[in-house]
Amino acid sequence: MSLVKLPSRSRGSASILVLTILILALLGVAALMARAPSAPRAADPDVAAEQTATAIAPVARVEMAKAAVDTGPKTGEQIVTAICGACHGTGAAGAPKIGDKAAWAPRLALGLDGLVKSATAGKNAMPPKGGNPNLSSLDLARAIVFMANKSGASFKEPAEKK
Ligand code: HEC
């Protein structure tokens, strides 16, 4: 009350009432303004990223499910492309090149089982399982069949074991 100089008591109460209403109104506006920045949520980069993540989540989940399925048996060609081709595609490190019948002929004499054994154990610069220890013997055999059959062999692809 000492803040405002007022001529009489009654007018003073009225002024205080008006002042109180004014202050409450200002507080209301201030409260609204304080909340305003959070209103356009998409403008916030974090919120935008979150919204994008939510929007693509179903697609991402499908992609992950597909990737999980892809870790199963692969064709020989897929394995050769992914692993063996690094050496056998070019003949790097002295690897018998895919399609080089002369280089493969003495090896094919081992038969498919012999080649699978040899490739599983590794041989000189050829790392065990081509450097991929997680490769199943079935997948390794398929990869060998794929490479060998492009290099003069006519191996039958081993069937999936059940
Ligand atoms: C780091 C290079 C490299 C990679 C990767 C590689 N190989 Fe080889 N591989 C070789 C080399 C070098 C030889 C020849 C070894 C020798 O006879 O001295 C060879 C030989 C072989 C042979 C013949 C073995 C024998 O007894 O004559 C087979 C079969 C073979 N690799 C299969 C594979 C398969 C299947 C893969 C993929 C899963 C693979 N290799 C990946 C380097 C590689």
Residues whose N, C-alpha, C, O or C-beta is under 5 A from the ligand:
A	BS01	HEC	I83 C84 A86 C87 A92 A93 G94 A95 P96 R107 L115 S118 A119 K123 N124 A125 M126 P127 K129 G130 L140 A143 I144
